[in-house]
Amino acid sequence: MNGVISVRLAPEWGTDPLWVRKDSDPIPANYSAERLANDFGVPADLVAAIDAWDDEFQAVYDPDDPMDSGFPDEATTVAWHERGERLAERLAGALPVRVEFHTARGDRVFGV
C-alpha cells in the first residue's frame, strides 16, 4: 500500500479525522476520508460513515468556550465512541495495514 505503516482514526477539532503514517515519514499526515478513498480505495459507504461520525464531533465544538465543548451527556458520548470503534474495525477490514482508534475515552488497535 505505497509504504503505509498505519492509519489512525483520531478526531480532533478543526482537522480531518484520519492520520496516515508512511515508512518514509516520521510524522503522520492528516487525511480526510475522501483522500483515503482516493489514495487507497476505501469504499464509498465507509467514507460517508466516517464523515458523518466526524461531523457529529465537529458540531459539538464551541469556539467561544472550547472547554465547554463536547456531547451533551454520557450516553451520547458512549454511543459516538462505540460507532468510532466499529468504523475503525471496518477500516481495518478494508486496508491491509495497522488501524488505530484513539479518543479521550480509550484506544484500540485493529488489523495487522
C-alpha positions as CSV (number, residue, x, y, z in Angstrom):
1,M,0.0,0.0,0.0
2,N,2.6,2.6,-1.1
3,G,4.6,2.3,2.1
4,V,1.7,2.9,4.5
5,I,2.5,1.7,8.0
6,S,-0.6,2.7,9.9
7,V,-3.9,4.6,9.7
8,R,-5.2,6.2,12.9
9,L,-8.8,7.3,13.3
10,A,-8.4,10.0,15.9
11,P,-10.8,13.0,15.6
12,E,-9.6,16.4,16.7
13,W,-11.5,19.7,16.4
14,G,-10.7,21.6,13.2
15,T,-8.9,18.8,11.4
16,D,-9.7,15.7,9.4
17,P,-10.2,12.5,11.5
18,L,-7.6,10.3,9.9
19,W,-3.8,10.2,10.3
20,V,-1.7,8.2,7.8
21,R,1.9,7.2,8.6
22,K,4.1,6.1,5.8
23,D,7.5,4.4,6.3
24,S,9.3,7.4,4.9
25,D,7.5,10.0,7.2
26,P,8.2,10.1,10.9
27,I,5.0,12.2,11.4
28,P,1.6,11.0,10.3
29,A,-0.2,13.1,7.6
30,N,-3.7,14.3,8.3
31,Y,-6.2,12.7,5.8
32,S,-9.8,13.2,5.0
33,A,-11.9,10.1,4.4
34,E,-12.2,11.2,0.8
35,R,-8.4,11.4,0.4
36,L,-8.1,7.9,2.0
37,A,-10.6,6.6,-0.6
38,N,-8.8,8.3,-3.5
39,D,-5.4,7.2,-2.4
40,F,-6.2,3.7,-1.2
41,G,-9.6,2.6,-2.4
42,V,-11.6,2.8,0.8
43,P,-15.3,2.0,0.0
44,A,-17.6,5.0,-0.5
45,D,-20.1,3.8,2.2
46,L,-17.3,3.7,4.7
47,V,-16.1,7.2,3.7
48,A,-19.6,8.5,4.2
49,A,-19.9,6.9,7.6
50,I,-16.6,8.3,8.8
51,D,-17.5,11.7,7.5
52,A,-20.9,11.6,9.3
53,W,-19.2,10.4,12.5
54,D,-16.6,13.2,12.4
55,D,-19.3,15.8,11.5
56,E,-21.0,14.8,14.8
57,F,-17.8,15.5,16.7
58,Q,-17.0,18.8,14.9
59,A,-20.6,20.0,15.6
60,V,-20.2,20.0,19.3
61,Y,-17.1,22.3,19.3
62,D,-17.8,25.7,20.8
63,P,-15.1,28.1,19.6
64,D,-16.3,30.7,22.1
65,D,-15.8,28.3,25.0
66,P,-13.6,25.3,24.0
67,M,-13.5,23.9,27.5
68,D,-17.3,23.5,27.4
69,S,-17.2,21.7,24.1
70,G,-18.5,18.1,24.0
71,F,-21.5,15.9,23.7
72,P,-24.5,16.8,25.8
73,D,-24.5,13.6,28.0
74,E,-22.6,10.4,28.8
75,A,-24.9,8.2,26.7
76,T,-24.4,10.2,23.6
77,T,-20.6,10.2,24.2
78,V,-20.5,6.4,24.7
79,A,-22.6,5.8,21.6
80,W,-20.4,8.1,19.4
81,H,-17.3,6.4,20.7
82,E,-18.7,2.9,20.0
83,R,-19.6,3.9,16.5
84,G,-16.0,5.1,16.0
85,E,-14.6,1.7,17.2
86,R,-16.9,0.0,14.7
87,L,-15.7,2.3,11.9
88,A,-12.0,1.6,12.8
89,E,-12.8,-2.1,12.7
90,R,-14.4,-1.7,9.2
91,L,-11.4,0.4,8.1
92,A,-9.1,-2.4,9.2
93,G,-11.0,-4.8,7.1
94,A,-10.7,-2.5,4.0
95,L,-7.0,-1.8,4.4
96,P,-4.1,-4.3,4.9
97,V,-2.4,-2.2,7.5
98,R,-2.5,-1.5,11.2
99,V,-5.5,0.6,12.1
100,E,-5.6,2.5,15.4
101,F,-8.5,4.2,17.1
102,H,-7.9,6.9,19.6
103,T,-10.3,9.1,21.5
104,A,-10.3,10.6,25.0
105,R,-12.3,7.5,26.1
106,G,-9.6,5.0,25.1
107,D,-7.6,3.4,22.3
108,R,-7.8,0.2,20.3
109,V,-5.8,-1.4,17.5
110,F,-7.2,-3.4,14.6
111,G,-5.6,-5.3,11.7
112,V,-2.0,-6.1,11.0
